Amino acid sequence: MGMEIAGLLGLIWLIIVIWAIIKTAQSRVGAVPKVLWILILLFFPLVGLIVWLFLGPKG
């Protein structure tokens, strides 16, 4: 039962990170901030997503 829950939580986390990347790509900020945010989300998914939620592009 533990592996199924872990797999489901991992899938949910992956969907949330992909959603954050899409929202960042669609935002109205410049190209450089978009690329930086996307790189942060890809290389630091846990910390990057938490920071993105508070400081990410709002436009």
CHARMM internal coordinates of N, CA and C (Angstrom, degrees):
IC EDIT
DIST 1 N 1 CA 1.4517
DIST 1 CA 1 C 1.5207
ANGL 1 N 1 CA 1 C 110.97
DIST 1 C 2 N 1.3148
ANGL 1 CA 1 C 2 N 118.11
DIHE 1 N 1 CA 1 C 2 N -32.21
DIST 2 N 2 CA 1.4576
ANGL 1 C 2 N 2 CA 121.21
DIHE 1 CA 1 C 2 N 2 CA -177.39
DIST 2 CA 2 C 1.5219
ANGL 2 N 2 CA 2 C 112.91
DIHE 1 C 2 N 2 CA 2 C -65.73
DIST 2 C 3 N 1.3362
ANGL 2 CA 2 C 3 N 117.17
DIHE 2 N 2 CA 2 C 3 N -38.69
DIST 3 N 3 CA 1.4639
ANGL 2 C 3 N 3 CA 120.40
DIHE 2 CA 2 C 3 N 3 CA -179.42
DIST 3 CA 3 C 1.5201
ANGL 3 N 3 CA 3 C 111.17
DIHE 2 C 3 N 3 CA 3 C -67.05
DIST 3 C 4 N 1.3218
ANGL 3 CA 3 C 4 N 117.43
DIHE 3 N 3 CA 3 C 4 N -35.79
DIST 4 N 4 CA 1.4598
ANGL 3 C 4 N 4 CA 120.24
DIHE 3 CA 3 C 4 N 4 CA 179.74
DIST 4 CA 4 C 1.5233
ANGL 4 N 4 CA 4 C 110.76
DIHE 3 C 4 N 4 CA 4 C -66.04
DIST 4 C 5 N 1.3164
ANGL 4 CA 4 C 5 N 116.24
DIHE 4 N 4 CA 4 C 5 N -42.06
DIST 5 N 5 CA 1.4723
ANGL 4 C 5 N 5 CA 120.82
DIHE 4 CA 4 C 5 N 5 CA 179.40
DIST 5 CA 5 C 1.5216
ANGL 5 N 5 CA 5 C 109.63
DIHE 4 C 5 N 5 CA 5 C -66.39
DIST 5 C 6 N 1.3252
ANGL 5 CA 5 C 6 N 117.06
DIHE 5 N 5 CA 5 C 6 N -43.50
DIST 6 N 6 CA 1.4620
ANGL 5 C 6 N 6 CA 120.48
DIHE 5 CA 5 C 6 N 6 CA 179.65
DIST 6 CA 6 C 1.5239
ANGL 6 N 6 CA 6 C 110.62
DIHE 5 C 6 N 6 CA 6 C -63.12
DIST 6 C 7 N 1.3114
ANGL 6 CA 6 C 7 N 116.96
DIHE 6 N 6 CA 6 C 7 N -40.98
DIST 7 N 7 CA 1.4617
ANGL 6 C 7 N 7 CA 120.68
DIHE 6 CA 6 C 7 N 7 CA 177.93
DIST 7 CA 7 C 1.5153
ANGL 7 N 7 CA 7 C 112.02
DIHE 6 C 7 N 7 CA 7 C -64.41
DIST 7 C 8 N 1.3183
ANGL 7 CA 7 C 8 N 116.45
DIHE 7 N 7 CA 7 C 8 N -40.91
DIST 8 N 8 CA 1.4595
ANGL 7 C 8 N 8 CA 120.89
DIHE 7 CA 7 C 8 N 8 CA 178.88
DIST 8 CA 8 C 1.5215
ANGL 8 N 8 CA 8 C 111.01
DIHE 7 C 8 N 8 CA 8 C -66.36
DIST 8 C 9 N 1.3236
ANGL 8 CA 8 C 9 N 117.05
DIHE 8 N 8 CA 8 C 9 N -43.25
DIST 9 N 9 CA 1.4663
ANGL 8 C 9 N 9 CA 120.40
DIHE 8 CA 8 C 9 N 9 CA 177.81
DIST 9 CA 9 C 1.5262
ANGL 9 N 9 CA 9 C 111.16
DIHE 8 C 9 N 9 CA 9 C -64.61
DIST 9 C 10 N 1.3181
ANGL 9 CA 9 C 10 N 117.20
DIHE 9 N 9 CA 9 C 10 N -38.66
DIST 10 N 10 CA 1.4601
ANGL 9 C 10 N 10 CA 120.74
DIHE 9 CA 9 C 10 N 10 CA 176.46
DIST 10 CA 10 C 1.5156
ANGL 10 N 10 CA 10 C 112.13
DIHE 9 C 10 N 10 CA 10 C -63.33
DIST 10 C 11 N 1.3170
ANGL 10 CA 10 C 11 N 116.54
DIHE 10 N 10 CA 10 C 11 N -40.21
DIST 11 N 11 CA 1.4629
ANGL 10 C 11 N 11 CA 121.02
DIHE 10 CA 10 C 11 N 11 CA 177.71
DIST 11 CA 11 C 1.5200
ANGL 11 N 11 CA 11 C 111.09
DIHE 10 C 11 N 11 CA 11 C -65.74
DIST 11 C 12 N 1.3176
ANGL 11 CA 11 C 12 N 117.04
DIHE 11 N 11 CA 11 C 12 N -42.77
DIST 12 N 12 CA 1.4678
ANGL 11 C 12 N 12 CA 121.05
DIHE 11 CA 11 C 12 N 12 CA 177.56
DIST 12 CA 12 C 1.5233
ANGL 12 N 12 CA 12 C 110.12
DIHE 11 C 12 N 12 CA 12 C -62.07
DIST 12 C 13 N 1.3262
ANGL 12 CA 12 C 13 N 116.84
DIHE 12 N 12 CA 12 C 13 N -43.99
DIST 13 N 13 CA 1.4714
ANGL 12 C 13 N 13 CA 120.87
DIHE 12 CA 12 C 13 N 13 CA 178.85
DIST 13 CA 13 C 1.5270
ANGL 13 N 13 CA 13 C 110.58
DIHE 12 C 13 N 13 CA 13 C -61.35
DIST 13 C 14 N 1.3274
ANGL 13 CA 13 C 14 N 117.68
DIHE 13 N 13 CA 13 C 14 N -42.83
DIST 14 N 14 CA 1.4594
ANGL 13 C 14 N 14 CA 121.92
DIHE 13 CA 13 C 14 N 14 CA 178.96
DIST 14 CA 14 C 1.5234
ANGL 14 N 14 CA 14 C 110.91
DIHE 13 C 14 N 14 CA 14 C -61.86
DIST 14 C 15 N 1.3144
ANGL 14 CA 14 C 15 N 117.32
DIHE 14 N 14 CA 14 C 15 N -42.05
DIST 15 N 15 CA 1.4653
ANGL 14 C 15 N 15 CA 121.44
DIHE 14 CA 14 C 15 N 15 CA 178.42
DIST 15 CA 15 C 1.5222
ANGL 15 N 15 CA 15 C 110.54
DIHE 14 C 15 N 15 CA 15 C -63.00
DIST 15 C 16 N 1.3198
ANGL 15 CA 15 C 16 N 117.67
DIHE 15 N 15 CA 15 C 16 N -41.59
DIST 16 N 16 CA 1.4698
ANGL 15 C 16 N 16 CA 121.10
DIHE 15 CA 15 C 16 N 16 CA 179.55
DIST 16 CA 16 C 1.5262
ANGL 16 N 16 CA 16 C 110.77
DIHE 15 C 16 N 16 CA 16 C -65.04
DIST 16 C 17 N 1.3216
ANGL 16 CA 16 C 17 N 117.99
DIHE 16 N 16 CA 16 C 17 N -42.09
DIST 17 N 17 CA 1.4695
ANGL 16 C 17 N 17 CA 120.89
DIHE 16 CA 16 C 17 N 17 CA 179.07
DIST 17 CA 17 C 1.5257
ANGL 17 N 17 CA 17 C 110.24
DIHE 16 C 17 N 17 CA 17 C -65.54
DIST 17 C 18 N 1.3176
ANGL 17 CA 17 C 18 N 118.04
DIHE 17 N 17 CA 17 C 18 N -42.15
DIST 18 N 18 CA 1.4664
ANGL 17 C 18 N 18 CA 120.97
DIHE 17 CA 17 C 18 N 18 CA 177.15
DIST 18 CA 18 C 1.5189
ANGL 18 N 18 CA 18 C 110.25
DIHE 17 C 18 N 18 CA 18 C -62.57
DIST 18 C 19 N 1.3287
ANGL 18 CA 18 C 19 N 117.66
DIHE 18 N 18 CA 18 C 19 N -41.32
DIST 19 N 19 CA 1.4658
ANGL 18 C 19 N 19 CA 121.51
DIHE 18 CA 18 C 19 N 19 CA 177.02
DIST 19 CA 19 C 1.5263
ANGL 19 N 19 CA 19 C 110.64
DIHE 18 C 19 N 19 CA 19 C -60.16
DIST 19 C 20 N 1.3298
ANGL 19 CA 19 C 20 N 117.65
DIHE 19 N 19 CA 19 C 20 N -43.01
DIST 20 N 20 CA 1.4681
ANGL 19 C 20 N 20 CA 121.42
DIHE 19 CA 19 C 20 N 20 CA 179.18
DIST 20 CA 20 C 1.5241
ANGL 20 N 20 CA 20 C 110.74
DIHE 19 C 20 N 20 CA 20 C -63.88
DIST 20 C 21 N 1.3188
ANGL 20 CA 20 C 21 N 117.64
DIHE 20 N 20 CA 20 C 21 N -39.34
DIST 21 N 21 CA 1.4641
ANGL 20 C 21 N 21 CA 120.68
DIHE 20 CA 20 C 21 N 21 CA 178.28
DIST 21 CA 21 C 1.5243
ANGL 21 N 21 CA 21 C 110.33
DIHE 20 C 21 N 21 CA 21 C -65.19
DIST 21 C 22 N 1.3156
ANGL 21 CA 21 C 22 N 117.57
DIHE 21 N 21 CA 21 C 22 N -42.64
DIST 22 N 22 CA 1.4692
ANGL 21 C 22 N 22 CA 121.03
DIHE 21 CA 21 C 22 N 22 CA 178.68
DIST 22 CA 22 C 1.5198
ANGL 22 N 22 CA 22 C 110.60
DIHE 21 C 22 N 22 CA 22 C -63.94
DIST 22 C 23 N 1.3329
ANGL 22 CA 22 C 23 N 117.58
DIHE 22 N 22 CA 22 C 23 N -45.13
DIST 23 N 23 CA 1.4690
ANGL 22 C 23 N 23 CA 120.61
DIHE 22 CA 22 C 23 N 23 CA 178.90
DIST 23 CA 23 C 1.5218
ANGL 23 N 23 CA 23 C 110.97
DIHE 22 C 23 N 23 CA 23 C -61.93
DIST 23 C 24 N 1.3211
ANGL 23 CA 23 C 24 N 117.62
DIHE 23 N 23 CA 23 C 24 N -37.80
DIST 24 N 24 CA 1.4586
ANGL 23 C 24 N 24 CA 121.36
DIHE 23 CA 23 C 24 N 24 CA 178.02
DIST 24 CA 24 C 1.5279
ANGL 24 N 24 CA 24 C 110.30
DIHE 23 C 24 N 24 CA 24 C -66.30
DIST 24 C 25 N 1.3179
ANGL 24 CA 24 C 25 N 117.16
DIHE 24 N 24 CA 24 C 25 N -44.16
DIST 25 N 25 CA 1.4642
ANGL 24 C 25 N 25 CA 120.83
DIHE 24 CA 24 C 25 N 25 CA -179.83
DIST 25 CA 25 C 1.5267
ANGL 25 N 25 CA 25 C 111.37
DIHE 24 C 25 N 25 CA 25 C -64.06
DIST 25 C 26 N 1.3292
ANGL 25 CA 25 C 26 N 118.22
DIHE 25 N 25 CA 25 C 26 N -30.90
DIST 26 N 26 CA 1.4607
ANGL 25 C 26 N 26 CA 122.21
DIHE 25 CA 25 C 26 N 26 CA -179.05
DIST 26 CA 26 C 1.5224
ANGL 26 N 26 CA 26 C 113.21
DIHE 25 C 26 N 26 CA 26 C -87.17
DIST 26 C 27 N 1.3106
ANGL 26 CA 26 C 27 N 118.39
DIHE 26 N 26 CA 26 C 27 N -6.89
DIST 27 N 27 CA 1.4614
ANGL 26 C 27 N 27 CA 120.71
DIHE 26 CA 26 C 27 N 27 CA -176.90
DIST 27 CA 27 C 1.5253
ANGL 27 N 27 CA 27 C 110.41
DIHE 26 C 27 N 27 CA 27 C -71.09
DIST 27 C 28 N 1.3211
ANGL 27 CA 27 C 28 N 115.34
DIHE 27 N 27 CA 27 C 28 N 164.86
DIST 28 N 28 CA 1.4631
ANGL 27 C 28 N 28 CA 121.44
DIHE 27 CA 27 C 28 N 28 CA -175.64
DIST 28 CA 28 C 1.5259
ANGL 28 N 28 CA 28 C 113.27
DIHE 27 C 28 N 28 CA 28 C -93.82
DIST 28 C 29 N 1.2876
ANGL 28 CA 28 C 29 N 118.28
DIHE 28 N 28 CA 28 C 29 N 14.80
DIST 29 N 29 CA 1.4671
ANGL 28 C 29 N 29 CA 121.12
DIHE 28 CA 28 C 29 N 29 CA 178.18
DIST 29 CA 29 C 1.5258
ANGL 29 N 29 CA 29 C 109.28
DIHE 28 C 29 N 29 CA 29 C -80.34
DIST 29 C 30 N 1.3195
ANGL 29 CA 29 C 30 N 116.67
DIHE 29 N 29 CA 29 C 30 N 170.43
DIST 30 N 30 CA 1.4611
ANGL 29 C 30 N 30 CA 121.55
DIHE 29 CA 29 C 30 N 30 CA -178.57
DIST 30 CA 30 C 1.5198
ANGL 30 N 30 CA 30 C 112.91
DIHE 29 C 30 N 30 CA 30 C -66.29
DIST 30 C 31 N 1.3176
ANGL 30 CA 30 C 31 N 114.40
DIHE 30 N 30 CA 30 C 31 N 170.96
DIST 31 N 31 CA 1.4646
ANGL 30 C 31 N 31 CA 120.68
DIHE 30 CA 30 C 31 N 31 CA -176.44
DIST 31 CA 31 C 1.5289
ANGL 31 N 31 CA 31 C 112.14
DIHE 30 C 31 N 31 CA 31 C -67.09
DIST 31 C 32 N 1.3207
ANGL 31 CA 31 C 32 N 117.19
DIHE 31 N 31 CA 31 C 32 N -40.41
DIST 32 N 32 CA 1.4685
ANGL 31 C 32 N 32 CA 119.91
DIHE 31 CA 31 C 32 N 32 CA -177.21
DIST 32 CA 32 C 1.5296
ANGL 32 N 32 CA 32 C 111.60
DIHE 31 C 32 N 32 CA 32 C -64.75
DIST 32 C 33 N 1.3513
ANGL 32 CA 32 C 33 N 119.65
DIHE 32 N 32 CA 32 C 33 N -48.08
DIST 33 N 33 CA 1.4715
ANGL 32 C 33 N 33 CA 118.05
DIHE 32 CA 32 C 33 N 33 CA 176.86
DIST 33 CA 33 C 1.5277
ANGL 33 N 33 CA 33 C 113.03
DIHE 32 C 33 N 33 CA 33 C -61.01
DIST 33 C 34 N 1.3343
ANGL 33 CA 33 C 34 N 117.11
DIHE 33 N 33 CA 33 C 34 N -36.35
DIST 34 N 34 CA 1.4684
ANGL 33 C 34 N 34 CA 119.61
DIHE 33 CA 33 C 34 N 34 CA 177.81
DIST 34 CA 34 C 1.5219
ANGL 34 N 34 CA 34 C 110.67
DIHE 33 C 34 N 34 CA 34 C -60.38
DIST 34 C 35 N 1.3237
ANGL 34 CA 34 C 35 N 115.56
DIHE 34 N 34 CA 34 C 35 N -48.73
DIST 35 N 35 CA 1.4665
ANGL 34 C 35 N 35 CA 119.97
DIHE 34 CA 34 C 35 N 35 CA -178.60
DIST 35 CA 35 C 1.5261
ANGL 35 N 35 CA 35 C 110.62
DIHE 34 C 35 N 35 CA 35 C -62.31
DIST 35 C 36 N 1.3263
ANGL 35 CA 35 C 36 N 116.48
DIHE 35 N 35 CA 35 C 36 N -42.73
DIST 36 N 36 CA 1.4672
ANGL 35 C 36 N 36 CA 119.51
DIHE 35 CA 35 C 36 N 36 CA 179.61
DIST 36 CA 36 C 1.5243
ANGL 36 N 36 CA 36 C 111.45
DIHE 35 C 36 N 36 CA 36 C -62.37
DIST 36 C 37 N 1.3357
ANGL 36 CA 36 C 37 N 117.72
DIHE 36 N 36 CA 36 C 37 N -45.31
DIST 37 N 37 CA 1.4621
ANGL 36 C 37 N 37 CA 120.34
DIHE 36 CA 36 C 37 N 37 CA 179.25
DIST 37 CA 37 C 1.5261
ANGL 37 N 37 CA 37 C 111.34
DIHE 36 C 37 N 37 CA 37 C -62.90
DIST 37 C 38 N 1.3223
ANGL 37 CA 37 C 38 N 116.39
DIHE 37 N 37 CA 37 C 38 N -42.23
DIST 38 N 38 CA 1.4648
ANGL 37 C 38 N 38 CA 119.31
DIHE 37 CA 37 C 38 N 38 CA -179.81
DIST 38 CA 38 C 1.5320
ANGL 38 N 38 CA 38 C 110.42
DIHE 37 C 38 N 38 CA 38 C -64.52
DIST 38 C 39 N 1.3265
ANGL 38 CA 38 C 39 N 117.36
DIHE 38 N 38 CA 38 C 39 N -41.31
DIST 39 N 39 CA 1.4661
ANGL 38 C 39 N 39 CA 119.82
DIHE 38 CA 38 C 39 N 39 CA 177.18
DIST 39 CA 39 C 1.5255
ANGL 39 N 39 CA 39 C 111.55
DIHE 38 C 39 N 39 CA 39 C -63.61
DIST 39 C 40 N 1.3235
ANGL 39 CA 39 C 40 N 116.45
DIHE 39 N 39 CA 39 C 40 N -40.93
DIST 40 N 40 CA 1.4699
ANGL 39 C 40 N 40 CA 119.99
DIHE 39 CA 39 C 40 N 40 CA 177.43
DIST 40 CA 40 C 1.5237
ANGL 40 N 40 CA 40 C 110.14
DIHE 39 C 40 N 40 CA 40 C -61.61
DIST 40 C 41 N 1.3359
ANGL 40 CA 40 C 41 N 117.01
DIHE 40 N 40 CA 40 C 41 N -43.77
DIST 41 N 41 CA 1.4659
ANGL 40 C 41 N 41 CA 120.46
DIHE 40 CA 40 C 41 N 41 CA -179.93
DIST 41 CA 41 C 1.5292
ANGL 41 N 41 CA 41 C 111.73
DIHE 40 C 41 N 41 CA 41 C -65.68
DIST 41 C 42 N 1.3198
ANGL 41 CA 41 C 42 N 117.22
DIHE 41 N 41 CA 41 C 42 N -34.09
DIST 42 N 42 CA 1.4630
ANGL 41 C 42 N 42 CA 119.98
DIHE 41 CA 41 C 42 N 42 CA -179.42
DIST 42 CA 42 C 1.5275
ANGL 42 N 42 CA 42 C 113.00
DIHE 41 C 42 N 42 CA 42 C -76.70
DIST 42 C 43 N 1.3327
ANGL 42 CA 42 C 43 N 116.92
DIHE 42 N 42 CA 42 C 43 N -41.88
DIST 43 N 43 CA 1.4638
ANGL 42 C 43 N 43 CA 120.02
DIHE 42 CA 42 C 43 N 43 CA -174.60
DIST 43 CA 43 C 1.5308
ANGL 43 N 43 CA 43 C 113.60
DIHE 42 C 43 N 43 CA 43 C -88.24
DIST 43 C 44 N 1.3235
ANGL 43 CA 43 C 44 N 117.11
DIHE 43 N 43 CA 43 C 44 N -24.07
DIST 44 N 44 CA 1.4659
ANGL 43 C 44 N 44 CA 121.98
DIHE 43 CA 43 C 44 N 44 CA 179.08
DIST 44 CA 44 C 1.5270
ANGL 44 N 44 CA 44 C 108.98
DIHE 43 C 44 N 44 CA 44 C -131.37
DIST 44 C 45 N 1.3342
ANGL 44 CA 44 C 45 N 118.43
DIHE 44 N 44 CA 44 C 45 N 68.71
DIST 45 N 45 CA 1.4626
ANGL 44 C 45 N 45 CA 120.05
DIHE 44 CA 44 C 45 N 45 CA -170.82
DIST 45 CA 45 C 1.5282
ANGL 45 N 45 CA 45 C 114.70
DIHE 44 C 45 N 45 CA 45 C -60.24
DIST 45 C 46 N 1.3052
ANGL 45 CA 45 C 46 N 119.25
DIHE 45 N 45 CA 45 C 46 N -39.60
DIST 46 N 46 CA 1.4656
ANGL 45 C 46 N 46 CA 120.09
DIHE 45 CA 45 C 46 N 46 CA -177.86
DIST 46 CA 46 C 1.5234
ANGL 46 N 46 CA 46 C 111.13
DIHE 45 C 46 N 46 CA 46 C -72.77
DIST 46 C 47 N 1.3074
ANGL 46 CA 46 C 47 N 116.36
DIHE 46 N 46 CA 46 C 47 N -59.03
DIST 47 N 47 CA 1.4663
ANGL 46 C 47 N 47 CA 120.87
DIHE 46 CA 46 C 47 N 47 CA -178.89
DIST 47 CA 47 C 1.5265
ANGL 47 N 47 CA 47 C 110.00
DIHE 46 C 47 N 47 CA 47 C -67.05
DIST 47 C 48 N 1.3293
ANGL 47 CA 47 C 48 N 116.78
DIHE 47 N 47 CA 47 C 48 N -40.37
DIST 48 N 48 CA 1.4589
ANGL 47 C 48 N 48 CA 120.73
DIHE 47 CA 47 C 48 N 48 CA -179.06
DIST 48 CA 48 C 1.5130
ANGL 48 N 48 CA 48 C 112.74
DIHE 47 C 48 N 48 CA 48 C -59.45
DIST 48 C 49 N 1.3255
ANGL 48 CA 48 C 49 N 117.17
DIHE 48 N 48 CA 48 C 49 N -41.83
DIST 49 N 49 CA 1.4608
ANGL 48 C 49 N 49 CA 120.08
DIHE 48 CA 48 C 49 N 49 CA 179.99
DIST 49 CA 49 C 1.5214
ANGL 49 N 49 CA 49 C 111.36
DIHE 48 C 49 N 49 CA 49 C -68.05
DIST 49 C 50 N 1.3030
ANGL 49 CA 49 C 50 N 117.18
DIHE 49 N 49 CA 49 C 50 N -41.12
DIST 50 N 50 CA 1.4712
ANGL 49 C 50 N 50 CA 120.21
DIHE 49 CA 49 C 50 N 50 CA 179.01
DIST 50 CA 50 C 1.5235
ANGL 50 N 50 CA 50 C 110.13
DIHE 49 C 50 N 50 CA 50 C -63.54
DIST 50 C 51 N 1.3303
ANGL 50 CA 50 C 51 N 117.29
DIHE 50 N 50 CA 50 C 51 N -45.55
DIST 51 N 51 CA 1.4647
ANGL 50 C 51 N 51 CA 120.74
DIHE 50 CA 50 C 51 N 51 CA 178.60
DIST 51 CA 51 C 1.5228
ANGL 51 N 51 CA 51 C 110.10
DIHE 50 C 51 N 51 CA 51 C -64.92
DIST 51 C 52 N 1.3337
ANGL 51 CA 51 C 52 N 117.39
DIHE 51 N 51 CA 51 C 52 N -41.04
DIST 52 N 52 CA 1.4610
ANGL 51 C 52 N 52 CA 121.62
DIHE 51 CA 51 C 52 N 52 CA 179.43
DIST 52 CA 52 C 1.5273
ANGL 52 N 52 CA 52 C 111.42
DIHE 51 C 52 N 52 CA 52 C -59.95
DIST 52 C 53 N 1.3301
ANGL 52 CA 52 C 53 N 116.81
DIHE 52 N 52 CA 52 C 53 N -39.53
DIST 53 N 53 CA 1.4662
ANGL 52 C 53 N 53 CA 120.12
DIHE 52 CA 52 C 53 N 53 CA -179.83
DIST 53 CA 53 C 1.5265
ANGL 53 N 53 CA 53 C 111.86
DIHE 52 C 53 N 53 CA 53 C -61.04
DIST 53 C 54 N 1.3276
ANGL 53 CA 53 C 54 N 117.04
DIHE 53 N 53 CA 53 C 54 N -34.55
DIST 54 N 54 CA 1.4636
ANGL 53 C 54 N 54 CA 120.81
DIHE 53 CA 53 C 54 N 54 CA -178.07
DIST 54 CA 54 C 1.5228
ANGL 54 N 54 CA 54 C 113.30
DIHE 53 C 54 N 54 CA 54 C -92.88
DIST 54 C 55 N 1.3220
ANGL 54 CA 54 C 55 N 117.91
DIHE 54 N 54 CA 54 C 55 N -35.96
DIST 55 N 55 CA 1.4636
ANGL 54 C 55 N 55 CA 120.95
DIHE 54 CA 54 C 55 N 55 CA -171.49
DIST 55 CA 55 C 1.5216
ANGL 55 N 55 CA 55 C 114.46
DIHE 54 C 55 N 55 CA 55 C -119.00
DIST 55 C 56 N 1.3086
ANGL 55 CA 55 C 56 N 117.64
DIHE 55 N 55 CA 55 C 56 N -2.89
DIST 56 N 56 CA 1.4561
ANGL 55 C 56 N 56 CA 120.78
DIHE 55 CA 55 C 56 N 56 CA -174.35
DIST 56 CA 56 C 1.5173
ANGL 56 N 56 CA 56 C 113.51
DIHE 55 C 56 N 56 CA 56 C -66.84
DIST 56 C 57 N 1.3405
ANGL 56 CA 56 C 57 N 116.03
DIHE 56 N 56 CA 56 C 57 N 173.66
DIST 57 N 57 CA 1.4616
ANGL 56 C 57 N 57 CA 120.65
DIHE 56 CA 56 C 57 N 57 CA -178.78
DIST 57 CA 57 C 1.5267
ANGL 57 N 57 CA 57 C 111.04
DIHE 56 C 57 N 57 CA 57 C -61.64
DIST 57 C 58 N 1.3072
ANGL 57 CA 57 C 58 N 115.53
DIHE 57 N 57 CA 57 C 58 N 134.43
DIST 58 N 58 CA 1.4658
ANGL 57 C 58 N 58 CA 120.57
DIHE 57 CA 57 C 58 N 58 CA -177.33
DIST 58 CA 58 C 1.5272
ANGL 58 N 58 CA 58 C 112.37
DIHE 57 C 58 N 58 CA 58 C -102.79
DIST 58 C 59 N 1.3183
ANGL 58 CA 58 C 59 N 117.72
DIHE 58 N 58 CA 58 C 59 N -6.64
DIST 59 N 59 CA 1.4658
ANGL 58 C 59 N 59 CA 120.89
DIHE 58 CA 58 C 59 N 59 CA -173.97
DIST 59 CA 59 C 1.4806
ANGL 59 N 59 CA 59 C 115.14
DIHE 58 C 59 N 59 CA 59 C -92.18
END
COOR INIT
IC SEED 1 N 1 CA 1 C
IC BUILD
